[in-house]
Amino acid sequence: MPIAAMTIELRIEHAQSLKDRRQVVRSLKEKLSHGFNISVAELDEAITWQSATLGIAAISASRDYLSGLMRQIEDAVHRIANDLGANAVDIWWDFLDG
């Protein structure tokens, strides 16, 4: 059964504190997990206030479905991040066959 894994690198220029960073990351995670029924986790520690790395995982019986889903998620990440004042500077994904 295929699993799709996505990594998102965020840049949060306006973050002046850890609280600002957390607010953006938490909101993005919630909107993605509820909107797409996927697993979303923060992958890095809060090393800087202006950056974050998120990981996403989705599983399905169909690779075609997962490909479409990952493209939809990528579009949503760009849109939601911009609304939150952040930028998705790098997004990549791949299949993990189980």
C-alpha distances in whole Angstrom, upper triangle without the diagonal:
4,7,10,13,17,20,23,27,29,33,35,39,41,40,43,41,38,39,38,35,34,35,33,30,29,30,27,25,26,26,22,21,23,23,19,18,16,17,19,21,24,24,28,31,33,35,37,37,36,33,30,26,23,19,17,13,11,7,7,5,8,9,12,12,11,14,16,16,16,19,21,20,22,25,25,25,28,30,30,30,34,35,34,37,34,32,29,30,27,23,20,16,14,10,9,6,5
4,7,10,13,17,20,23,26,30,32,36,38,37,40,39,36,36,36,33,31,32,30,27,27,28,25,22,24,24,20,19,21,21,17,16,14,15,17,19,22,21,25,28,31,32,34,34,33,30,27,23,20,17,14,11,9,6,6,6,7,6,10,10,8,11,13,13,13,16,18,17,19,21,22,22,25,27,27,27,30,32,32,33,31,29,25,26,23,19,16,13,10,6,6,5,6
4,7,10,13,17,20,23,26,29,32,34,33,36,35,32,33,32,29,28,29,26,23,24,24,21,19,21,21,17,16,19,18,15,14,11,11,14,16,18,18,21,25,27,29,30,31,30,26,23,19,16,13,10,7,6,4,7,9,9,8,11,11,8,10,13,12,11,15,16,15,16,19,20,19,22,24,24,24,27,29,28,30,27,26,22,23,20,17,14,10,8,6,5,6,7
4,7,10,13,17,19,23,26,29,31,30,33,32,30,30,30,26,25,26,24,21,22,22,19,17,19,19,15,14,17,17,13,13,10,11,12,14,16,16,19,23,25,27,28,28,27,23,20,17,14,11,8,6,5,6,9,11,10,8,11,10,6,8,11,9,8,11,13,11,13,16,16,16,19,21,21,21,24,25,25,27,24,22,19,20,17,13,11,7,6,5,6,9,10
4,7,10,14,16,20,23,26,28,27,30,29,27,27,27,23,22,24,21,18,19,20,17,15,17,18,14,14,17,17,14,14,10,10,10,11,13,12,16,19,22,23,24,25,24,20,17,13,11,7,6,5,7,9,12,15,14,12,14,14,10,11,13,11,9,12,14,11,12,16,16,14,17,20,19,19,22,24,23,25,22,20,16,17,14,11,8,5,6,6,7,11,12
4,7,10,13,17,19,22,25,24,27,27,24,25,24,20,20,21,18,16,17,18,14,13,16,16,12,13,16,16,13,14,11,10,9,11,12,11,14,18,19,21,21,22,20,17,14,10,8,6,5,6,9,12,14,17,17,14,16,15,11,11,13,11,8,10,12,9,9,13,13,11,14,16,16,16,19,21,20,21,18,16,12,14,10,7,6,4,7,9,11,14,16
4,7,10,13,16,19,22,21,24,23,21,22,21,18,18,19,16,14,16,17,13,13,16,16,13,14,18,17,16,17,13,12,10,10,10,9,11,15,16,17,18,18,17,13,11,7,6,5,6,9,12,15,18,21,20,18,19,18,15,14,16,14,11,13,14,11,10,14,14,11,13,16,16,14,17,20,18,19,16,14,10,11,8,6,6,6,9,12,13,17,19
4,6,10,13,16,18,18,21,21,19,20,18,15,15,17,13,11,14,14,11,11,15,15,12,14,17,17,16,17,14,13,10,10,9,9,11,14,15,16,16,16,14,11,8,6,5,6,8,12,14,18,21,24,23,20,21,20,17,16,17,15,12,13,14,11,9,12,12,8,10,13,13,11,14,16,15,15,12,10,7,8,6,5,7,9,12,15,17,20,22
4,7,10,13,16,15,18,18,17,18,17,13,15,16,13,11,14,15,12,13,17,17,15,17,20,20,19,20,18,16,13,12,10,10,10,13,13,13,13,13,11,7,6,5,7,9,12,15,18,21,24,27,26,24,25,24,20,20,20,19,15,16,17,14,12,14,14,10,11,14,14,11,13,16,15,14,10,8,6,6,5,6,9,12,15,18,20,24,25
4,6,10,12,12,15,15,14,16,13,10,12,13,10,9,13,13,10,12,15,15,14,17,19,19,19,21,18,17,14,13,11,11,11,13,12,13,11,11,8,5,5,6,8,11,13,17,20,24,26,30,29,26,27,25,22,22,22,20,17,17,17,14,12,14,13,10,10,13,11,8,10,13,11,10,7,6,5,6,7,9,12,15,18,22,23,27,28
4,6,9,9,13,14,13,15,12,10,12,13,10,10,14,15,13,15,18,18,17,20,22,22,22,24,22,21,17,16,14,14,13,14,12,12,10,9,6,5,7,9,11,15,17,21,24,27,30,33,32,30,30,29,26,25,25,23,20,20,20,18,15,16,16,12,11,14,13,9,10,13,11,9,6,5,6,6,9,12,15,18,22,25,27,30,32
4,6,6,9,11,11,12,9,7,10,11,8,9,13,13,12,14,17,17,17,20,22,22,23,25,23,22,18,17,14,16,14,15,12,13,10,7,4,6,8,11,13,17,19,23,25,29,32,35,34,32,32,31,28,27,27,25,22,22,22,19,17,18,17,13,13,14,13,9,10,12,9,7,4,7,9,10,13,15,19,21,25,28,29,33,34
4,6,8,11,12,13,10,9,13,13,11,13,16,16,15,18,21,20,21,24,25,25,26,28,27,26,22,21,18,19,17,17,14,14,11,8,5,8,11,14,17,20,23,26,29,33,35,39,38,35,35,34,31,30,30,28,25,25,25,22,20,20,19,16,15,16,15,11,11,13,11,8,7,8,11,12,15,18,21,24,28,31,33,36,38
4,6,9,11,12,8,9,12,12,10,13,16,15,15,18,20,20,21,24,25,25,27,29,27,26,23,22,19,21,19,19,15,16,12,9,7,11,13,17,18,22,24,28,30,34,37,40,39,37,37,36,33,32,32,30,27,27,26,24,22,22,20,18,16,17,15,12,12,13,10,7,8,11,14,15,18,20,24,27,30,33,35,39,40
4,6,7,8,5,6,9,9,9,11,14,14,15,17,19,19,21,23,24,25,26,28,26,25,21,20,17,18,16,15,12,13,9,6,6,9,11,15,17,21,23,27,29,33,36,40,39,37,37,36,33,32,32,30,27,28,27,24,22,23,21,18,18,18,16,13,14,14,11,9,9,12,15,16,19,21,24,26,30,33,34,37,38
4,7,8,6,8,11,12,12,14,16,17,18,20,22,23,24,26,27,28,30,31,30,28,24,22,19,21,18,17,13,13,10,7,8,12,14,18,20,24,26,30,33,36,39,43,42,41,41,39,36,36,36,33,31,31,30,27,26,27,25,22,21,22,20,17,17,17,14,12,13,16,18,19,22,24,27,30,33,36,37,41,41
4,5,5,7,9,10,11,13,14,16,17,19,20,22,23,25,26,27,29,30,28,26,23,20,17,19,16,14,10,12,9,6,9,11,13,17,19,22,25,28,31,35,38,42,42,40,41,39,36,36,36,33,31,31,31,27,27,27,25,22,22,23,20,18,19,19,15,14,14,17,19,20,22,24,27,29,33,35,36,39,40
4,5,5,6,9,10,10,12,14,15,16,18,20,21,22,24,25,27,27,25,23,20,17,14,16,13,11,7,10,8,6,9,10,11,14,16,19,22,25,29,32,35,39,39,38,38,36,33,34,34,31,29,30,29,26,25,26,24,21,22,23,20,17,19,19,15,15,14,17,18,20,21,23,25,27,30,33,33,36,37
4,5,5,6,9,10,10,12,14,15,16,18,20,21,22,24,26,26,25,23,19,17,15,17,16,14,11,13,12,9,11,13,13,16,17,20,22,26,28,32,35,39,39,38,38,36,33,34,34,31,29,30,29,25,25,26,23,20,21,22,18,16,18,18,14,14,14,18,19,21,23,24,27,28,31,34,34,37,38
4,6,5,7,9,10,11,13,14,16,17,19,20,22,23,25,25,24,23,19,18,15,18,16,15,11,14,11,8,9,11,12,15,16,20,22,25,28,32,35,38,38,37,37,35,32,32,32,29,27,28,26,23,23,23,21,18,19,19,16,13,15,14,10,11,11,14,16,18,21,22,25,27,30,33,33,37,37
4,5,5,6,9,10,11,12,14,16,17,18,20,21,23,23,22,20,16,15,12,14,12,11,8,11,9,6,7,8,8,11,13,16,19,22,25,29,32,35,35,34,34,32,29,29,29,26,24,25,24,21,20,21,19,16,17,17,15,12,14,14,10,11,10,12,14,16,17,19,22,24,27,29,30,33,34
4,5,5,6,8,10,10,12,14,15,16,18,20,21,21,20,18,14,13,10,13,12,11,9,12,11,9,10,10,9,12,12,15,17,21,23,27,30,34,34,33,33,31,28,29,29,26,24,25,24,20,21,22,19,16,18,18,15,13,16,15,12,13,12,15,16,18,19,20,22,24,27,29,29,32,33
4,6,5,6,9,10,11,12,14,16,17,18,20,21,20,18,15,14,13,16,15,15,12,16,14,11,12,13,12,14,14,17,18,22,24,27,30,34,34,33,33,31,28,29,28,25,24,25,23,20,20,21,18,15,17,16,13,12,14,13,9,11,11,14,16,18,20,20,23,25,28,30,30,34,34
4,6,5,6,9,10,11,12,14,16,16,18,19,18,17,14,13,12,15,15,15,13,15,14,11,10,10,10,12,12,15,16,20,22,26,28,32,32,30,31,28,26,26,25,22,21,21,20,17,17,17,14,12,13,13,10,8,10,10,6,8,8,11,12,15,17,17,20,22,25,27,28,32,32
4,6,5,6,9,10,11,12,14,15,16,17,16,14,10,10,8,11,11,12,11,14,13,11,11,10,7,9,8,12,13,17,19,23,26,29,29,28,29,26,23,24,24,21,19,20,19,15,16,17,14,11,13,14,11,9,12,12,9,11,9,12,12,14,15,15,18,19,22,24,25,28,29
4,6,5,6,9,10,11,12,14,16,16,15,13,10,10,9,13,14,14,13,16,16,14,14,13,11,12,10,13,14,17,19,22,25,29,29,28,29,26,24,25,24,21,20,21,20,16,17,18,15,13,15,16,12,11,15,14,11,13,13,15,15,18,19,18,20,21,24,25,26,29,29
4,5,5,6,9,10,11,12,14,15,15,14,11,12,12,16,17,17,16,19,18,15,15,15,13,14,12,15,15,18,19,23,25,29,29,28,28,25,23,24,23,20,19,20,18,15,16,16,13,11,13,13,9,9,12,11,8,12,11,14,14,18,19,18,21,21,24,26,27,30,30
4,6,5,6,9,10,10,12,13,12,12,9,10,10,14,15,16,16,19,18,16,15,13,11,11,9,12,12,15,16,20,23,26,26,25,25,22,20,21,20,17,16,16,15,11,12,13,10,8,10,10,7,7,10,10,8,11,10,11,11,15,15,14,17,18,21,23,24,27,28
4,6,5,6,8,10,11,11,10,9,6,7,8,12,14,15,15,18,18,17,16,15,12,11,8,10,9,12,14,18,20,24,24,23,24,21,19,20,19,16,15,17,15,12,13,15,11,10,13,13,10,10,14,14,12,15,13,14,13,16,16,15,17,17,19,21,22,25,25
4,6,5,6,8,10,10,10,10,8,10,12,15,17,18,18,22,21,19,19,18,15,15,12,13,12,14,15,18,21,25,25,25,25,22,20,21,20,17,17,18,16,13,15,16,12,12,15,14,11,12,15,14,13,16,15,17,16,20,20,18,20,20,22,23,24,26,27
4,6,5,6,8,10,10,11,10,12,14,17,19,21,20,23,23,21,20,19,16,16,13,14,12,15,15,18,20,24,24,24,23,20,19,20,18,15,15,16,13,11,13,13,9,9,12,11,8,10,13,12,11,15,14,16,15,19,19,17,19,19,22,23,24,27,27
4,6,5,6,8,7,9,7,11,13,15,18,20,20,23,23,21,20,18,15,14,11,11,9,11,12,15,17,21,20,20,20,17,15,16,15,12,11,13,11,8,10,11,8,8,11,11,9,11,14,13,13,16,15,15,14,17,17,14,16,15,18,19,20,23,24
4,6,6,5,5,6,6,10,12,15,18,20,21,24,24,23,22,20,17,15,12,11,9,10,10,13,16,19,20,20,20,17,15,17,16,12,13,15,13,10,13,14,11,11,15,15,13,14,18,17,16,19,18,19,17,20,19,17,18,16,18,19,20,22,22
4,6,5,8,9,10,13,16,19,22,23,24,27,27,25,25,23,20,19,15,15,13,13,13,15,17,21,21,21,21,18,17,19,17,14,15,17,14,12,15,16,12,13,16,16,13,16,18,17,17,20,20,21,19,23,22,20,21,20,22,22,23,25,25
4,6,8,11,11,15,17,20,23,25,25,28,28,26,25,23,20,19,16,16,13,14,13,15,16,20,20,20,19,16,15,17,15,11,13,14,11,9,13,13,9,11,14,13,11,14,17,16,16,19,19,19,18,21,21,18,20,18,21,21,22,24,25
4,5,9,10,14,17,19,22,25,25,28,28,27,26,23,20,19,15,14,11,11,9,12,13,16,16,16,16,12,11,13,12,8,10,12,9,8,11,12,10,11,15,14,13,16,18,18,18,21,20,20,18,21,20,17,17,16,17,17,19,21,21
4,7,9,13,16,19,22,24,25,28,29,28,27,25,21,19,16,14,11,10,8,10,12,15,16,17,17,13,12,15,14,10,12,15,12,11,14,16,13,14,18,18,16,18,21,21,21,24,22,23,20,23,22,19,19,17,18,18,18,20,20
4,6,10,13,15,19,21,23,25,26,25,25,22,19,16,12,10,7,6,5,8,11,15,15,15,16,13,11,14,14,10,10,14,12,10,13,15,13,13,17,17,16,17,21,21,20,23,21,21,18,21,19,16,16,14,15,15,15,17,17
4,7,10,12,16,18,20,23,24,23,23,20,17,14,10,8,6,5,7,10,13,16,17,17,19,16,13,16,16,13,12,16,15,12,14,17,15,14,18,19,17,18,21,21,20,23,21,21,18,21,19,16,16,14,15,15,15,17,17
4,7,9,13,15,16,19,20,19,19,16,13,11,7,6,5,7,9,13,16,20,20,19,21,18,15,17,18,14,13,16,15,11,13,16,14,12,15,17,14,15,18,19,17,20,17,17,15,18,16,14,14,13,15,16,16,19,19
4,6,9,11,13,16,17,17,17,15,11,9,6,5,7,9,12,15,19,22,23,22,24,22,18,20,21,17,16,18,18,14,15,18,16,14,17,19,16,16,19,20,18,20,17,18,15,17,16,14,15,15,17,17,17,20,20
4,6,8,9,12,14,14,14,11,7,6,4,6,9,12,15,19,22,26,26,25,26,24,21,22,23,20,18,20,20,16,16,19,17,14,17,19,16,15,18,19,17,18,15,16,14,16,15,14,15,15,18,19,19,23,23
4,7,10,11,13,14,15,11,8,5,5,6,10,12,16,19,23,26,26,24,26,25,21,22,24,21,18,21,21,17,17,20,19,16,18,21,19,17,20,22,19,20,17,17,15,16,14,14,14,14,16,18,18,21,22
4,6,8,10,12,12,9,7,6,8,9,13,16,20,23,26,29,30,28,30,28,25,25,27,24,21,23,24,20,19,22,21,18,20,22,20,18,21,22,19,20,17,17,15,15,15,15,16,17,19,21,21,24,25
4,6,9,10,12,10,8,9,11,13,16,19,23,26,29,33,33,31,33,32,28,29,30,27,24,27,27,23,23,25,24,20,22,24,22,19,22,23,20,20,18,18,17,18,18,18,20,21,23,25,24,28,28
4,6,7,9,8,7,9,12,15,18,21,25,28,31,35,35,33,35,33,30,30,31,28,26,27,27,23,23,25,23,20,21,23,20,18,20,21,18,18,15,17,17,17,18,19,21,22,25,27,27,31,31
4,7,9,8,8,11,14,17,20,23,27,30,34,37,37,35,36,35,32,32,33,30,27,29,29,25,24,26,25,22,22,25,23,19,22,23,20,19,17,17,17,17,18,19,21,23,26,28,28,32,32
4,5,6,8,11,14,18,21,24,28,31,35,38,38,36,37,35,32,32,33,30,27,28,28,25,23,25,24,20,21,23,21,17,19,21,18,16,14,15,16,15,17,19,21,24,27,30,30,34,34
4,6,8,12,14,18,21,25,28,31,35,38,38,36,37,35,32,32,32,29,27,28,27,24,23,24,23,19,19,21,19,15,17,18,15,13,12,14,15,15,17,19,22,24,28,30,31,35,36
4,7,11,14,17,20,24,27,31,34,37,36,34,35,33,30,30,30,28,25,25,25,22,20,21,20,17,16,18,17,13,14,16,13,11,9,10,12,12,14,17,20,23,26,29,30,34,35
4,7,10,14,17,20,24,27,30,34,33,31,32,30,27,27,27,25,22,23,23,19,18,19,19,15,15,17,16,12,14,16,13,12,9,9,10,10,11,14,16,19,22,25,26,30,31
4,7,10,13,17,20,24,27,30,30,28,29,27,24,24,25,22,19,21,21,17,16,18,17,13,14,17,15,12,14,16,13,13,10,10,10,10,11,12,15,17,20,22,23,27,28
4,7,10,14,17,21,24,27,27,25,26,25,21,21,22,20,17,18,19,15,14,17,16,12,14,17,15,13,16,18,15,16,12,12,10,10,10,10,12,13,16,19,19,23,24
4,7,10,14,17,20,24,24,22,23,21,18,18,19,17,14,16,16,12,12,15,14,11,13,16,14,12,16,17,15,16,13,13,10,12,11,10,11,12,15,17,17,21,22
4,7,10,14,17,20,20,19,20,19,15,16,17,15,12,15,15,12,12,15,15,12,15,17,16,15,18,20,18,20,16,16,13,14,12,10,10,10,12,13,14,17,18
4,7,10,14,17,17,16,17,15,12,13,14,11,9,13,13,9,11,14,13,11,14,17,15,15,19,20,19,21,18,17,14,16,14,11,10,9,11,12,12,15,16
4,7,10,14,14,13,15,13,10,12,14,11,10,13,14,11,13,16,15,14,18,19,18,19,22,23,22,24,22,21,17,19,17,13,12,9,10,10,10,12,13
4,7,11,11,11,13,10,7,10,12,9,9,12,12,11,13,16,15,15,19,20,19,20,23,24,24,26,24,23,19,21,19,15,14,11,11,10,10,12,12
4,7,9,9,12,10,7,11,12,10,11,15,15,14,16,19,18,19,22,23,23,24,27,28,27,30,27,26,23,25,22,18,16,13,12,10,9,10,10
4,5,7,9,7,7,10,12,10,12,15,15,15,18,20,20,21,24,25,24,26,29,29,30,32,30,29,25,27,24,21,19,15,14,11,11,11,11
4,7,9,8,9,12,13,13,15,17,18,18,20,23,23,24,27,28,28,29,32,33,33,35,33,32,28,30,27,23,21,17,15,12,12,11,11
4,5,5,6,9,10,11,12,15,16,16,18,20,21,22,25,26,26,28,30,31,32,34,32,30,27,28,25,22,19,16,14,11,12,11,13
4,5,5,6,9,10,10,12,14,15,16,19,20,21,23,24,25,26,29,30,31,33,30,28,24,26,22,19,16,13,11,8,10,10,12
4,5,5,6,9,10,11,13,14,16,17,19,20,22,23,24,26,28,29,30,32,30,27,24,25,23,19,17,14,13,11,14,14,16
4,5,5,6,9,10,11,12,14,16,16,18,20,21,22,24,26,27,28,30,28,26,23,25,22,19,17,14,13,12,14,14,16
4,5,5,6,9,10,10,12,14,15,16,18,20,20,22,24,25,26,28,26,24,20,22,19,16,14,11,10,9,11,12,14
4,5,5,6,9,10,11,13,14,15,17,19,20,21,23,25,26,27,25,22,19,20,18,14,12,9,9,9,12,14,16
4,5,5,6,9,10,11,12,14,16,17,18,20,22,23,24,26,24,22,19,21,19,15,14,12,12,13,16,17,19
4,5,5,6,9,10,10,12,14,15,16,18,20,21,22,24,22,20,17,20,18,14,13,11,12,12,15,16,18
4,5,5,6,9,10,10,12,14,15,16,18,20,21,22,20,18,15,16,14,10,9,8,9,10,13,16,18
4,5,5,6,9,10,11,13,14,15,17,19,20,21,19,17,14,16,14,10,10,10,12,13,17,19,21
4,5,5,6,9,10,11,12,14,16,17,18,20,18,17,14,17,15,12,13,12,15,16,19,21,23
4,5,5,6,9,10,10,12,14,15,16,18,16,15,12,15,13,10,11,11,13,15,17,20,22
4,5,5,6,9,10,11,12,14,15,17,14,12,9,11,10,7,9,9,13,15,18,21,23
4,5,5,6,9,10,11,13,14,16,14,12,10,13,12,10,12,13,16,18,21,24,26
4,5,5,6,8,10,10,12,14,13,12,10,14,14,12,14,15,18,20,22,25,27
4,5,5,6,8,10,10,12,10,9,7,11,11,9,12,13,17,19,21,24,26
4,6,5,6,9,10,11,9,7,6,9,10,10,13,15,18,21,24,27,29
4,6,5,6,9,10,10,9,9,13,14,13,16,18,21,24,26,29,31
4,5,5,6,9,8,9,10,13,15,14,17,18,22,24,26,29,31
4,5,5,6,5,6,7,10,12,12,16,18,21,24,26,29,31
4,5,5,5,6,8,11,14,14,18,20,24,27,29,32,34
4,6,7,9,11,15,17,17,21,23,26,29,31,34,35
4,6,9,11,14,17,17,21,22,26,29,30,34,35
4,7,10,13,16,17,21,23,27,30,32,35,37
4,7,9,12,14,17,20,24,27,28,32,34
4,6,9,11,15,17,21,24,27,30,32
4,6,7,11,14,17,21,23,26,28
4,7,10,14,17,21,23,27,29
4,7,10,14,17,20,23,26
4,7,11,14,16,20,22
4,7,11,13,17,19
4,7,10,13,16
4,7,10,13
4,6,9
4,6
4
